């Protein structure tokens, strides 16, 4: 049986006060396991990005807990939370957020530099991860000279460079055409997912549902159902 | 930390347009501030040129004197009275006044005449041509070879001129530490000849130059001179009095101060605005760094480093540019009175640090406030 990667318990988040108060997430509880690719799916405004932010130590919930490696992350200080994000969580943002003034390899090395590794050592490790995503030859180009799919792979290389236990993708196929999107997710499933890593993907792109181990459906801030991934299991 | 700073460095310099704009802003500000303050320092330095060149430790004068050229003649007995003060090693008179000389070509030229004590020649300049003993010859004058020397038609030893219907002969050509402020040549002669050749009032001593027996005696000498109704100032005090006059009573100081403040504001505006734009454009990226795991203080270090690096580079360029311009100006205009002193450099450095501080404060405030959640939300 796969071991527990993280556990969210009764998470609640609202924005605004009084008449403007909006509940983004309402008492959501779930567990994610190592070795699985868990999708959070739902329409815009359903609260999936807010949920993702709370479980990754970015957005403090109004109530509820998130436990990773037996630690309740929202009891950590700001610096400890930053260290948690650096060492335990890897992010692939929707718009990648690559630094246009840095080369591809420097972008990938950012988490390693933040981990206080020497510059040259960071570059060597970053090159290894660029090789993993098949972009070794593009190492010294700036991101603007890469295609959307290549930029996505650079973002993946950056996210896995710090060897995180939990990898979070925010709408990974939103800026890509269907084929490229599927290729990327297929690549992630085959090369990045392993027994010691859990991947959480926020998406509403049904074309990549076939790669999910589980799909958690959200609506109005609540989980409305969990299904297995793959066209035959839906 | 080194890696983070290198990252900050690359983020800064790889954005060539913004980096250039930042450098231009700070370089321009430093250039203007250094030029303004150097010009002022040069003016102040030159305004005390006689005090510097004569080299006396104590100057006795009328209390109303503000600058060397505005001396108020004192009666002869003051010299004797000063000489009799306990603690005075020796005291000599100095004549300082202006005159018109008629050159061989028939051209009239204003000059400053300094009459040195006949016995000691105390305060005499260093001769580069001629013999100092020749100053005792008839009609003898020593000409200072400074930036104003050509105005006397580059006289050689033996050259003659007219001064108040008296014949003057150049017996020596001298050099001094610094030229004067007013763009007129300087002639040295003996005290007796000076007061004989140049019409003056009943009293003739411009200053009494005093050498104290020891540093401890200075205060007592000042008290005793004060009791005579005159004032005794050390060379530094006299220079300070001259500086204060130009700073506070001529408007020069106020104008230079205003120009310096304007330079500072221009520099601050350009670099502050550009740095703010730079931070705004990179705000999402800083947010992404925060989401990835950068601590708030690490982002602050990055911004401080970027601001400081830009400020110091701009400072160096500004100083270099100002030095170059002053050097070029002095090649063309030997009397150009600009002087880069440590105080100017220190002042500009502090101003640049303030520019860097204010610019980075704006950036830090923005970056500290950015929530990584905003990056997710898009």
Interface residues (C-beta under 8 A of the other chain):
Chain A: X49 X52 X53 X58 X59 X78 X79 X82 X83 X84 X85 X86 X87 X89 X91 X93 X94 X95 X97 X99 X101 X102 X106 X110 X111 X113 X114 X116 X117 X118 X119 X122 X158 X162 X170
Chain B: X1 X2 X3 X4 X6 X7 X10 X11 X14 X15 X284 X285 X287 X288 X289 X290 X291 X292 X293 X294 X295 X296 X298 X371 X372 X373 X375 X376 X377 X378
